Amino acid sequence: MNSLEQTLKQSYGIKSNHIESRQGGWAALAYEVSDGKSVYFLKVYEKSRASTPKLTALIDQYSPILVWLEQETDLAGKIPVPLLTKDGNYKCEDKDNIYLLYKFINGQTIGEDELSEQQILEFSNIIATLHSYGEEIPVSTKGIIEDFDIPFLEDLEKVLHRNEIQLPRDLRDLIVIYKQDVIQRIQDVKELSIKLKSKQLNMSLCHFDLHNWNLMQAKRLMLIDWEGLKIAPVEADIMFLTDKPYFNEFMSIYKSIHEDYTINQDALQFYKIKRNLEDIWEFIEQILFEDIDSEAREEALSYLNQLME
């Protein structure tokens, strides 16, 4: 913990007297930090992880938008905002990690629980409010506007077409089974990308990762983990909800704010397929390029099998 204590003191001026590991997400480690007066939440992205560059590249672009949403909209108190370092930055880093610090949220992640009626109402209003804003906001949105490019596809295709003997046997066995199905998905998403690029589409701020592990119940429901924030067609968010038992209820509340909204089926399919392929690639990256133990490898292979089938 000494390195964390040093980072907190040097970068944030916080002299911590208690640091406790907390359950983090798939992408980052997490710690509860106290200095005896205030409690903080420290998010730690390990540079050794293949996913870290993608998840941290736009911190300086999306963080000012979160600050604006917190200060100027009805999302106040419903989203976490990174605290500034002593130098006025949204993040700090050393040779091993990139760090984000937040005020600690005294609440529980929804996780595997079902949303209550009140939570469905609050969640629907959070998303409908978020989707009320786009490029017109008085904060730079450079770098987070959807262009329908899919940069990871080239790397994924290279692995799929690699000589099979060059792949680890456990990964090779999965790829042999599902290779043609995944190649077809790649072709489908490429065609949808070209189609969507040719259209004039309405775009709004979107979270891009809506699931119960990113919802926390505190004094009110909060939506966390904003690494994917972009201006995009709202189907980038809606696609996470279409198979939920509360989808019709969600849409009823959503349309009370966005009366004329109808789902763009091309955009919906684009984001569903893209997310599936992106998850496939992230687990392949983990298996190929990260130094993970046997248990983590088995877990990654299990998830990969589910995603590819």
C-alpha positions in Angstrom: 0.0 0.0 0.0 3.0 2.3 0.4 2.9 3.3 -3.3 -0.8 4.2 -3.1 -0.1 6.3 0.0 2.7 8.1 -1.8 0.5 8.7 -4.9 -2.4 10.1 -2.8 -0.1 12.4 -0.8 2.0 13.7 -3.8 -0.8 14.0 -6.3 -3.9 14.9 -4.2 -2.4 16.2 -0.9 -4.2 13.4 1.0 -2.5 11.9 3.9 -4.3 8.5 4.1 -4.6 6.6 7.4 -6.7 3.7 6.0 -6.6 2.1 2.5 -8.8 -1.0 1.9 -9.2 -3.0 -1.2 -12.8 -3.0 -2.6 -14.5 -5.0 -5.3 -13.5 -3.4 -8.5 -14.8 -4.0 -12.0 -13.3 -6.1 -14.8 -11.2 -3.1 -15.9 -9.7 -1.7 -12.8 -8.7 -2.2 -9.2 -10.5 -0.3 -6.5 -9.7 1.0 -3.0 -11.5 2.8 -0.2 -9.3 5.6 1.2 -9.7 7.6 4.4 -7.7 10.4 5.8 -9.7 10.5 9.1 -11.9 13.3 7.8 -13.1 12.3 4.4 -13.5 9.0 2.5 -12.5 8.5 -1.1 -12.8 5.9 -3.8 -9.5 5.3 -5.7 -9.7 3.6 -9.1 -6.5 2.0 -10.4 -5.9 1.0 -14.0 -2.9 -1.2 -14.4 -0.7 -0.4 -17.4 0.1 -4.1 -17.8 -3.6 -4.7 -18.8 -4.2 -4.8 -22.6 -7.5 -3.0 -22.0 -6.1 0.0 -20.1 -5.0 2.2 -23.0 -8.5 2.1 -24.5 -10.2 2.7 -21.1 -8.0 5.7 -20.1 -7.3 7.4 -23.4 -10.2 9.8 -23.1 -10.3 10.6 -19.4 -9.4 14.3 -20.1 -12.1 14.5 -22.8 -15.0 12.9 -20.8 -14.3 14.2 -17.3 -15.1 17.9 -18.0 -18.4 16.7 -19.5 -19.2 14.8 -16.3 -18.4 17.9 -14.3 -20.8 20.0 -16.5 -23.6 17.4 -16.2 -23.1 17.3 -12.4 -23.2 21.1 -12.1 -25.8 22.1 -14.7 -28.3 19.3 -15.2 -30.7 17.0 -13.4 -28.0 14.4 -13.2 -26.5 16.2 -10.2 -25.9 13.7 -7.4 -26.5 10.8 -9.8 -23.1 10.4 -11.4 -19.6 10.3 -9.9 -17.1 13.1 -10.9 -13.3 12.6 -10.7 -11.6 14.8 -8.2 -8.8 17.1 -9.4 -5.1 16.5 -8.5 -3.1 19.3 -6.9 -2.0 20.2 -10.4 -5.6 20.5 -11.6 -5.6 17.2 -13.6 -8.4 14.6 -13.7 -5.9 11.7 -13.4 -2.4 11.0 -12.3 -0.1 8.2 -13.2 3.2 6.4 -12.4 5.2 3.8 -14.3 2.7 1.0 -13.3 -0.8 2.6 -13.0 -3.2 5.3 -13.9 -5.3 6.7 -11.1 -8.7 8.3 -10.7 -10.0 9.6 -7.4 -13.7 10.1 -6.4 -15.7 10.9 -3.3 -16.7 7.6 -1.8 -20.3 6.6 -2.6 -21.9 5.1 0.5 -24.1 2.5 -1.2 -24.4 -0.9 -2.8 -23.9 -2.0 -6.4 -27.1 -3.5 -7.9 -25.1 -6.3 -9.4 -27.1 -9.5 -9.7 -30.2 -8.0 -8.1 -33.3 -7.0 -10.1 -34.2 -3.4 -10.3 -37.2 -2.3 -8.2 -40.0 -0.2 -9.6 -38.5 2.9 -8.1 -35.1 2.0 -9.5 -36.5 1.5 -13.0 -38.1 4.9 -12.8 -34.9 6.6 -11.6 -32.7 4.7 -14.1 -35.0 5.5 -17.0 -34.9 9.2 -16.1 -31.1 9.2 -15.8 -30.8 7.8 -19.4 -33.5 10.0 -20.8 -31.9 13.1 -19.2 -28.4 12.1 -20.5 -29.8 11.7 -24.0 -31.2 15.2 -23.9 -27.7 16.6 -24.5 -25.3 16.4 -27.5 -22.7 18.5 -29.3 -24.4 21.7 -28.3 -23.2 21.5 -24.7 -20.7 24.3 -23.7 -17.9 21.8 -23.1 -15.6 20.4 -25.8 -16.7 17.1 -27.2 -13.7 16.7 -29.5 -12.6 13.1 -29.5 -15.8 11.5 -28.3 -18.1 11.8 -31.3 -19.1 8.5 -32.9 -17.6 7.9 -36.4 -18.7 4.2 -36.7 -15.1 3.1 -37.1 -14.2 -0.2 -35.4 -10.4 -0.1 -34.9 -10.0 -3.4 -33.1 -11.5 -5.4 -36.0 -8.2 -5.6 -37.9 -6.4 -7.1 -34.9 -9.3 -9.6 -34.3 -9.2 -10.7 -37.9 -5.5 -11.2 -37.8 -5.9 -13.6 -34.9 -8.8 -15.4 -36.6 -6.7 -15.9 -39.7 -3.5 -16.7 -37.9 -2.0 -20.1 -38.6 -3.7 -22.2 -35.9 -0.5 -23.8 -34.6 0.7 -20.3 -33.6 -2.2 -20.0 -31.1 -2.3 -21.5 -27.6 -4.2 -24.8 -27.8 -7.1 -23.8 -25.5 -7.8 -20.6 -27.5 -7.2 -22.4 -30.8 -9.9 -25.0 -29.9 -12.5 -22.3 -29.4 -11.6 -20.4 -32.5 -11.8 -23.5 -34.7 -15.4 -24.1 -33.5 -16.7 -20.6 -33.9 -14.4 -19.0 -36.5 -16.9 -18.8 -39.4 -19.7 -17.4 -37.1 -17.4 -14.7 -35.9 -16.2 -13.9 -39.4 -19.9 -13.4 -40.5 -20.5 -11.1 -37.6 -17.5 -9.0 -38.6 -18.8 -8.8 -42.2 -22.3 -7.8 -40.9 -20.9 -5.0 -38.6 -18.7 -3.7 -41.4 -21.7 -3.4 -43.7 -23.7 -1.6 -41.0 -20.8 0.7 -40.3 -20.7 1.8 -44.0 -24.5 2.2 -44.0 -24.6 4.3 -40.8 -21.7 6.6 -42.0 -23.8 7.6 -45.0 -26.8 8.7 -42.9 -27.6 11.9 -41.0 -28.3 10.6 -37.5 -29.4 12.3 -34.3 -26.7 11.8 -31.7 -26.7 12.4 -27.9 -24.4 11.8 -25.0 -24.4 8.0 -24.3 -22.9 6.0 -21.5 -22.1 2.9 -23.6 -22.0 0.4 -20.8 -25.4 0.0 -19.2 -25.7 -2.9 -16.8 -26.5 -3.5 -13.2 -22.9 -3.6 -12.1 -22.6 0.0 -13.2 -25.6 1.0 -11.0 -25.3 1.8 -7.4 -28.1 2.5 -4.8 -27.0 5.2 -2.5 -29.4 8.0 -1.3 -30.5 7.8 -4.9 -29.7 5.6 -7.8 -26.3 6.4 -9.4 -24.8 5.5 -12.8 -21.1 4.9 -12.5 -18.1 3.9 -14.8 -18.2 6.5 -17.6 -15.1 5.4 -19.5 -17.1 4.9 -22.7 -18.9 8.2 -22.8 -19.5 9.3 -26.3 -21.8 11.4 -28.5 -23.6 8.7 -30.6 -27.0 7.4 -31.7 -28.9 6.6 -28.5 -29.1 2.9 -29.6 -25.6 2.6 -28.2 -27.4 2.6 -24.8 -30.8 1.3 -25.7 -29.2 -1.9 -27.0 -28.4 -3.0 -23.5 -32.1 -2.8 -22.5 -34.1 -4.4 -25.2 -34.0 -7.9 -23.6 -34.8 -6.6 -20.1 -38.2 -7.5 -18.5 -38.7 -3.8 -17.8 -37.9 -2.6 -21.3 -41.5 -1.5 -22.1 -41.7 0.3 -18.8 -38.4 2.0 -19.5 -39.5 3.1 -22.9 -42.7 4.5 -21.6 -40.8 6.7 -19.1 -38.1 7.5 -21.8 -40.7 8.6 -24.3 -42.3 11.0 -21.8 -39.1 13.1 -22.4 -38.3 12.0 -26.0 -41.8 11.8 -27.4 -40.9 11.2 -31.0 -38.2 8.6 -30.5 -38.3 5.4 -32.5 -35.6 2.8 -32.5 -33.2 2.8 -35.5 -32.9 -0.9 -36.2 -29.6 -0.5 -38.1 -28.0 1.4 -35.3 -29.3 -1.1 -32.8 -27.9 -4.1 -34.7 -24.6 -2.3 -35.2 -24.1 -1.7 -31.5 -25.2 -5.2 -30.5 -22.8 -6.9 -32.9 -20.0 -4.4 -32.2 -20.3 -4.9 -28.4 -20.2 -8.7 -28.9 -17.1 -8.5 -31.1 -15.4 -6.0 -28.8 -16.0 -8.3 -25.8 -14.6 -11.2 -27.7 -11.5 -9.3 -28.6 -10.9 -8.1 -25.1 -10.9 -11.7 -23.8 -8.7 -12.8 -26.6 -6.3 -10.0 -25.7 -6.3 -11.0 -22.1 -5.5 -14.6 -23.0 -2.8 -13.8 -25.5 -1.1 -10.8 -24.1 -1.6 -10.6 -20.3 0.2 -12.5 -17.6 -2.8 -14.1 -15.9 -2.9 -17.1 -13.6 -4.7 -20.4 -14.6 -7.9 -19.5 -12.8 -8.2 -16.2 -14.6 -7.4 -17.9 -17.9 -10.1 -20.5 -17.4 -12.6 -17.8 -16.5 -11.6 -15.8 -19.6 -12.0 -18.8 -21.8 -15.4 -19.6 -20.3 -16.7 -16.0 -21.0 -15.2 -16.2 -24.5 -17.0 -19.4 -25.3 -20.3 -17.8 -24.2 -19.6 -14.7 -26.4 -18.7 -16.7 -29.5 -21.4 -19.3 -29.5 
